[in-house]
């Protein structure tokens, strides 16, 4: 299971990073506006932007880990879920977006700080 955790972590971080409330911007107002505009632009570009900022690999991000049996496990991206893969009934599911929601719920807003030194 250890091999699957980085993919779940990356997806959870990206989801958190796409939320405006997760960010505090330390810098001038005009640069802050440019920063937040990048979060609400094209979804793919925003995900890449957030992944780069948070130092995670977007291409290894996985949305769900679905357990059917000890030898039958699916590790799915958000796109794969959107296409209907992983629709079988699983014994249990670990969902990165649910993890992100729990983190936000317990830690509150402003999980990350962006600043002028990050290149804005």
N, C-alpha and C positions, 0 to 999 in steps of 0.2 A: 504494500500500500504506500510505502514511503516514496516510491517513484512517481506516484500520481499527485502528491501534495503540491509540488511547485506549480503545476498547471492550474489547480484550484486556487492557489494563492494569487497567481497572476490575474486570473479572471476576477477574483474578489477585489483586488487592488484597482483594477481598471474600472470596475463598476463604481467603486467608491470615488475614484478620481473623476468620473464623469458628472458627479453631483456638485453643483455650485456650492452647496453648504459645507462641503468637505474641505474647501480651500480658504486660506487667508493669503492675501497678496500683500507683500511688503515692498511697496514702491509707489511711484507717482500714479495719480488717478488715470492719466491717459494710457499708461502701460497696463494698468489693472484692467481697463476696458478692453484692450487688445487681448489680454490673457483670457478673460472670460468669453470673449467672442470666439476664440478658438475652441472652447468647450461646447459651443452650441452650433458649430458649423457642420460640415459633412460628418456623418457618424464614424465612418472609417478613419478619416483624418483626425477626428477628435480622439478616437481610441489609440491611434499611433502616437499622437501628441502626449496623451496621459501616460501611456506605457513608457515612453522615452523619459518623461519627467520623473516617474517613479522607479525607473531602473528595472523594469520587468519586460519580459519578452512576450509581446502580443501573440506571436505565432505559436507559442506553447500553451497559451491560456485555454483552459477547458472549463466548461460550465457545469457539467454533472459527471459524477461517478455513480454508476448504477450497478448494484450487486444483485445477481440472479442466483448464483451459487458460488462456491469457493473458486471454481474454475471458469465461471462465466461472468465476466465483468465488462461493462461498456464504459468508455471514457469519452464523453461527447463535447464537442464545441457548441456554441450557441447556434451557429449556422446548421449544424447537423440536427439539432433539436427542432429548429424551424422547418427543416425538411421532413420531419416525422420520424427520424431515427430514434431508437430507444423508447419506442412506444409500448414495449412489452411491460407487464407488471413486474417490478423489481421487488426483491425482499426489502431493500432499503436504498435510499438515494442520498448522496451528499451533493448539495447544490451550492455553487460558489456565490450566487446572488443572495441566497438565504443567509449564508455566512456573512456577506457584506452588510446585509440589513441588521443582523445581530450586532455586528461591530459598531455600526452607526448608532444603533439603539443604546448600546452600553457605553460608548465612548463620547457620544455627542458630536456636534459639528466641529469643523475646523481641525480635521485630522492631518492636513498637509499645509505646508507653507511654501509659496512660490515667491521668488524675489527677483530683483533686477539682475542679480548675479547668475540667475538661471538662464539668462540670455533674452530678457524681454526689454 
